[in-house]
Every structure is written in C-alpha cells, then in structure tokens.
Amino acid sequence: MQLIPFQDSSDLLLDGDALSKRLSEDGYLFIRGLIPRESVITVRSRLLNIASEASWLKKHTQISDALVDDAFDFKTVRGADIKYLHRMWCDEELHRLRTHANVLSLFDRIFNEPTLAHPNFFLRNYFPKDVSTDSHQDQMYVGGGDFCTMWVPLGDYPVEQGVLAVASKSHTQGIRKAKFFGMGILEDFSGQWVSGDVRAGDVLIFNNLTVHKSLVNQTNKLRQSFDARYQAASQTVTQLSITPGSDSGCLDWESVYANWKSKDMQFYWREFDLKVVPLSKTPFEIDYPAAFKIAQSGDVSMRESLLRLI
C-alpha cells in the first residue's frame, strides 16, 4: 500500500470555516501539537508504569522505552490482565486529555455550536505482532448522528510502530460494503491512503464515514493511543457513547470516578439536552455468521479479528 504524508492543517487552527471545509473535502484533519506535549507525556508515563506492573514490558529496561517482553502473550490482555486495563481506562488525567480546552474549542469552531465529547472512548494498547485493524468506518459501531473521531498518539511514533492511516476523500458515499462486521472495506474508492510519523500532542481527526485502519506495528515496542468521538450537541447520540466502555471494568460512571481527585468535568454531558437513540443492530446480525464461517475455514486473520471484537 502506497502512503502519502498527512496534509498538515495546523495553520488553520483558528479558522473554523476553513477547518470545516477541509474536513468536508478530505474527510480528515491532521494538527500538530493541539494538546500540550507535556500533558500527553505525563499520561504516557502513568500508563506505561501500569504496563510495567502488568509485566508487559521487558525487565531491566527503561519503562519509557516501552520495550515489550519477548515472553509476553498480548492475547491475555483482555483476560487475566483486565484489571490493568481498568486502571488505565479510568485514569483521571487520561480523560482530561480528551476534554482539554484546546480540543473542545477546536470542535466548537468546526461545528459552529457547542460540542459534546462522547464520555465513552477507546484506549488502544497495540503490541508487536498484534493483528492490525482492517479498513473500516466508525459510523456503524458508534451510531447516532454525524460525529468526528479524534485519534491521539500517546507518544512519539514512527509509521513503523503502527500508526493510523486514513483514506482521503473516502467519506462521500455513505456506508461501504465490507467483508464482515464493517471491517475490510471491499469497494474501491477514489482518494489516497495518508499517514505519517506522529508526536505526542498531535491529533488526527476524521469524519464518521472516513475509511481508516491501523498499520502493522513492526517494532518491538508498545504503541498506546486513544480515540474519542465528538459531535455537535444537537446531533443524536447512542446510549453506547455515554456508557463506560468494557475496558473500564465499570458498570457506571460513579465507579469510573471513584479515585479521581477532582469533580471537575465529571458527568459533563448531563448539561446537554441529549437526543439519545438506539444503536442499529442490523450490521451485526448480517455479518457475524459469515465471519465465523470464514474463520472456521482456517482464515487466521479473521479468527484474530473476531477475538478482538468479542
């Protein structure tokens, strides 16, 4: 796959009309240093310390190097190691990155109205030899009205460490046909895959219909990132987006906030008169049987993908 570098939109930071126009045309925005670098590095250090406690990282090396232990089986992360994921996901400072004033004011300019940051988000721990995420669109998984996804690298990562790639201009024709469960877009589309080296503080923003995927982590290091969703507060939203994610290990937000030092930004979404709608289950009902059949035929990549989703 041929990649071209992200188009840097940092120079448009204060121009909401220009940002909206480029997002509408290209389906993505790449902005350098939107979140203060020192804040991201602090969170990275906290999360890597937890990873070290979980024995994910190679002993007798610098934790900040994030070198993964050769003997570590990353497939245990969602099983025996779920308690470590819980501590990471509920980290107060991690949550504050996605609701940082620089982020919310940027989306206010893009939407030209108050922004709802979805309380639920996804923290990614991407290991060497892990199965990369296939091409997909976020709309079918998140539901509701129009929204944007913001992908945030929690460190300085070269392309080889498995950063995200987006297909420029792939957002203009609705939901696209895929192999299964919305993963593995089958339809050809005009445009170009874009990606590039990223640094702590950079953000990649893309439309809910923009096709994207992760690249393979070809290094021996852990890559950590999070992706969060943002929408104009007047748009519809699903219950899924305002409920703690499965990695939180929590059934309610009171449990998420149990160890927070400050009440600031807790339950912030309750200030809005949200229009909550159900998430459509149709794609799940149609695609899962076909996916299991492919996995049973011996397709290893399909099996690994299903294990990541279950």
N, C-alpha and C positions, 0 to 999 in steps of 0.2 A: 504494500500500500504506500503510495507516494503522499508525503505530507508537505504542506507549506506552512510557514510560520503564522501564528496568530496576528491579526491586524490589531495593533495597539490603539485602544480608544481612550487612553489616559488624558489626552489633550482635550477631550470633550466632556470631562468630568462635571463641569458646572453648567453645561448646556443641555437641559432636559430634552428639548426638541430634537437636537442633533443625536443624542443618545437613542431616543425612541426611533428615529428614522433609520439609524444604522442597525439597530436590533431588528426592526421590521424588515429591512432589506437582506441582511446577512444571517439573521437568526441567532447571533451571539455578540457579546462584547467581552473583550479582554482588557482588564485595567490593572496596571501595576501599582502596588503599594496602597491600595484602598484602605486596608486595615493596618494600623501601626505594627510594624515588623516586631517590635519588642513584645507586644501583647501576644502575637502568634507564637513567638519563640518560647515565651513563658508557658503557654499552654502545652506546646510540644514537649517541653521538659517534664511537665507534670504527667502527661500521658505515657511518655517513654519510661518514666520511673515505675509506673504501674506495669508496663510491659516487661520491665526487668524483674519485678517481683513475681510475675507470672512465668518466668523462665523462658520467655520468648526470645530473649537476646543472648548473644554469645557472652559467656562469663569471662571476666578479666579483660574486658574491652571498655572503651568509653561509651557510656549509655547514649550520649549524644550522637554517636556514630550509627546507632540503630542497626548494628550487625545482627542478623538473625542466627540463632544457634542452629548448627547443622543438623542436630538431632531433633529439633522441634517439629512436631506434626501440626501444621496450621489448621488441619481439619478438626482439631479438638476445641478450637476457639469458641464455637457456639455450643459446646457441650460442657465439659469439665471446667472450662475457663470462663464461663458466662459471668461469674462474679467479678472478674476483672473488666469485662465489657461494661457491666453495670456501673462500676466506679468511674470508668472513662466517660460514659454517656451522660452521667449525672453531674459531671464536673461543672461547677458554677462558672468558672472563667471560660470554659469552652462555650457554654451557652451565651455568654456575653459577647463573644466574637460575632456570632450571627445576628445579634441585635445591636451591634455597635452603631453609634450615631452616624458615622460615615456611611455605613451600609444603608440604614433606613432613610437617610436624607437623599442618597443616590436614587433609591427606588421611588421616593416621593417625586423626584424630578422626572423620572421615566414615566410613571403612571399619571402624573399631574393630579394626584389625590393621595389621601393618607394610605400608607402601606400596612398590610398585615403580613408579618413574618410568621409563617406556619410554626407553631410550637414544636411539632414533631420534625425531626431531621435525621440524617443518616451519617454516622461516623464510620469511616472505612479504614480498616487495617489490611493493607494489601501486601502479602508476603511473596518472597521469591518462589517461583514455580507455581504460584496460585493461578487459577483459571481466570483469564481476563474477562471483563464484562463485554458481552457481544453488543452489536449495534442495536439501539432501541430508542424509543421516545418515552418521556416521563408521563405524558397525559393519562395513559391507561392505568398506571399504577397509583397516581395521586388523585385523579378525578377532579370534579368541581369545574370552575370557570377557567379563564386564562390565567396563567401564572408564569413566573420565571424560576429557573433553578440557578443557584449560585454555588459553584464548586470552589472550595478553598483548600489549597495545599497547606499542610501543617509542617512546612519545612522548605528547604531549597532542593528541588528535584529536577534532574535532567530527564529528557524524554525516555531514556533507557530505564528509568525507575518506575515506569508505568503510569504516566500522567494521563489526563483525559484528552481525547480528540473529539472534535465536533465536525459535522458535515455542513459546511457553509451553504446557506440557501436551501436547506433540505426541509424547511418547516412550512412550505407553502401549499401542500396538497393534502392536508388532513392526516388521519391515522393511516400508516402504511402497512401493507401486508408483511407478516413476519413468519419465521419458522415455527415458533411456539411462544405462547405467553407474551407476545410482543417483542421477543428477543430474536435477533438475527434478521434484520430487515432484508427482504428478498428483492424488493423493487429497486430498479436503477433510479438514480436521481441526478439531476444536474447539480453542479457545485463541486466543491473540493474539500477533502479532509484537511483540517488545520490543527496544529498542535505546537508545542514548543517547550523549552525549559521554563520552569517557574520558580519563583522565590516566595518565601514567607511574606505574607501581606498582599500578594497578588490574588485576584479573583477572576473566575471565568463565569460569565452569566449567559444563559441561553434560554430560548423560548421553550414552552412546554411541548412543542411539536418538533423541535430540532433533533435530528438523529445524532447520537453520540455513543461513545464507547471508551473503555479504558484500554490503554496499550499494555503490552506484557511487561511485567517487572523483571528485567533481565539482570538485575543486580543481586547482591546478597544482603540487601538492606530492606528494612520495613518502610513502606510508604504509608503515611497517615494523611487523611484528608477528611473533610466533611462536605456534604451537600445539603443545602437548605432551600426551601421554597418561599417565594414572595409573590404577593398579588395585590392588586387594588382592593381595598377593604370592601368595596361594593360588590365584588365578584362572589359567586358561590364557592363554598368550601366543603370538603367532606369531613365526617367525624374522624376518619383516619388521620387527618392532618392536624387535629387538635387533641390527639390522644397520645400518651407516651409510647414510643416505639418499643418493639420487642426486645431490643438490646438494652433498654433501660432497666429491665427486670422489675418494673414498677407498674402497678395497675392504675395509679392515679398520680396527679401532679404533686400532691402533698408529700408523697413518698420521694419523688424526684428532688423536692426542695428541702428534704429533712436535714441535710447537713450544710445548707447554704448559710453564709454569714450575713447576707443582706436580703431584705424582702423586695428590693428594687427590681423591677421587671418581672416579678412573679405574677402569673395569671394576667399578663398584659392584654391578651386578646379578648378578655371579657369586657374591655372598654368599648368594643365594637358591637354593633347590632348585626351579628353574622348571619348569613343565609346558608344554613347547613343542609347539604343534600347527601343522599346515599351514593356510595361508590358503585358503579356498574360492575356486575359480576360476569357479564357475558363473555369477555375475552378469556377469563379463567376457565369457564365451563367448556369453551370450544377447544382450547389449545392444550390443556393438560393431558387428555388421553393420547393425543398424537405424540406429545413429548415423551410420555412413558414408553410408548411403543418403539420410538426411535432409540431410547436409552436401553431397552431390553434387547434390541438387535445388536448391541455391542458398541454403540457410539459413546465413547468415554467422555467426550466434551459435553454431550447432552446430559449424561449422568451427573457430572460435576456441577453443571448449571442448575439442575433440579435440586441437588443437595444444598446449594447456596440459597435457593428460594424457599425451601421447606422450613 
